[in-house]
């Protein structure tokens, strides 16, 4: 999963899993960490895209 949309989709799947009431605490922590990792990577991609757009805007 290397694209923005995939990372957001994975984070949503993790959130759905975390919403289940019968999930063990250790599994919830593991899922939470993975979800945060996916969101952080997606945020970085978003910031890079924003920087590219701003650069293009300044060039014109």
Secondary structure, 3 states (H helix, E strand, C coil): CCCHHHHHHHHHHHHHHHCCCCCCHHHHHHHHHHHHHHHHHHHHHHHHHHHHHHHHHHHC
